[in-house]
Amino acid sequence: MSASANVVEFWPEARYAGEVQLRYAYRLYPTVRQRQALARAFGCARVVYNDALALRKASHKAGERYPGNAEMSARLTASKDTPERAWLGDVSAVVLQQALADLNIAYKNFFESLSGKRKGPNVGLPQFRSRKDTRQAIRFTANARFKVLGNGKLRLPKIGDVEVRWSRELPTEPSSVTVIRDSADRYFASFMVNVTPEPLPETAAECGIDVGLGHFAVLDDGTKVSAPRFLRRVEKKLKRVHRELSRKQKGSRNRQKVRVKVARAHARVADARKDFHHQLSTKIIRENQAVTVEDLAVKGLARTKLAKSVHDAGWSAFTAMLEYKAKFYGRDFHRIGRFEPTSQICSACGVKDGRKPLAVREWRCKKCGIVHDRDVNAAKNILALGRRERLNARGGYVRPPEAVAAAGEAGSRRGAA
Ligand SMILES: [Zn+2]
């Protein structure tokens, strides 16, 4: 049972004014011939991407300006006339152009991450693609004339009419489709669709969410959310097959078999996790007008042990879902930077109580005497910071003052310490 292949995913790139872009993913069942054609297309897109990357690296090294889009595109077309690259003609030209576009996006993300314009985890320099990469993908835009046929199949230029499992309806005509093969050898079509947001009726409820150490998330109202049992079970199984793999001799037939098992277990864990994130994020966004989370994707933290467990649990994927769902349903969403000492401040009186080792799960405020659950207290402070941000600057990312105001009195009591 894997629903994640069917759910809406977020596409964080360019958005149109007033519209949000969502991804709808479906499982594909290509025939043997179509698989071969897809393998060829993945290979060609990879070569075009790598050629362009090599050229870019070479021009950088030589201190020259990197050729622009038009020139790259012209070079690509010309290369099809050379014997070394003539086989690129077997693949939809749009797919190859999109490979060039991918490289541009990769560089853009890298530079914006470097300058701090892009939030979230650091993005490294673009890397060469390999046939051994666990995820292979190609993209067809509307120009490529891909088409959903009356018989339910998906027509892909130079690939064929591919069978799709339509687990839900596409809301409108998609603007592009990405065809993906994952490490478990499954195929997916991920359609990009522009949709108009559908704001939910307003509610007065707000929510602050902290990463729990023993739980996936802790809410300011005291709710502690753990990963569902199904997810924990498949995670355990993944660990088991990993151990099995390490015992197999390198290059042996058995090892190859176990490797496929590992890939499938990985896919199952990823699916289960995604389902869990979807259910939780939808519930929170439906029930609250404003949601504030702690943003952990900050430099420095990435090396700590806490960060690893957090990254494993997919916190950033979860908060990205909250963000796009907030946009879609007309809710407010905020991220609070890690520079806020949310676990050191009393959410009741605002006093800064000092650093506390991770082992301290409960503490009593020296000033007002309230006993706090560490995580719930932090979630309350996160909520207060979110409120303050909304008051201070609508939509802006403002660094609030060091001490957090008492929950419920944001803005009225600062620096009580
Ligand atoms: Zn206090």
Residues whose N, C-alpha, C, O or C-beta is under 5 A from the ligand:
A	BS01	ZN	C346 A348 C349 G350 V351 C365 K367 C368 G369
